[in-house]
Amino acid sequence: MAARLEVLHLYRRSLKLALDWAIHRYLWRGQAVYIRSLFEANKHISQPRQQKALIDETEAILQKWKHPDPYRPPTAPGGSKYERNLAVPTTERMCYTIYTIWTEEFLDCG
């Protein structure tokens, strides 16, 4: 069961890594089909030692092909638009201060 989860994580990481290198989504789709075929070809292996060897080999390949500047969605942490337009923090004290100032100005003008 643990090997199955590890393989699923490796498959997902492989797809994300391919997406980092692909310029267009239609190019990535071909790579995704190829990656799927590689994982499907080794689906029948049930020996834990062979599974571990394949997992280690896949980890090494993923590390070798790791992108130096991976894609990040613009609004995600590390993206170009992350925290660009933050909402103004409101606290009770700030609201009370604004209300007090507004009330004093209103009373002075009247």
C-alpha positions, -999 to +999 in steps of 0.1 A: +000+000+000+028+024+008+045+017-025+013+024-043+009+058-027+046+066-034+041+057-071+010+079-073+030+108-058+059+101-083+034+101-112+019+134-101+054+150-096+064+137-131+034+154-147+040+186-129+077+185-138+067+180-175+044+209-172+073+231-160+092+223-191+064+225-217+056+258-233+021+249-245-005+227-230-009+207-262+028+198-261+025+188-225-004+164-233+019+143-255+045+141-227+018+132-202+006+103-224+042+091-227+048+094-189+015+074-183+028+047-207+061+044-187+042+040-154+017+015-170+046-006-184+058-013-148+024-017-132+027-055-131+058-056-108+049-069-074+083-077-058+091-050-031+128-049-040+121-043-077+095-017-068+119+001-045+146+000-072+122+015-098+110+042-073+146+052-066+154+053-103+124+075-109+133+098-080+168+102-096+153+110-130+130+136-115+159+152-096+180+153-127+152+169-148+141+194-121+134+228-136+156+256-123+126+281-124+094+260-120+060+275-130+041+291-102+006+304-106+007+342-103-014+344-072+003+316-054+031+322-028+062+331-048+041+342-078+043+376-094+009+388-081+011+372-047-002+397-020-003+425-045-036+439-035-041+430+002-072+441+020-067+467+046-066+451+080-095+461+103-094+458+140-118+470+166-093+496+178-088+510+143-126+511+137-131+529+171-103+554+163-118+562+129-153+565+144-139+588+172-121+610+146-152+612+124-174+620+154-151+648+166-149+663+131-187+662+127-192+678+161-167+706+154-183+714+120-218+716+134 
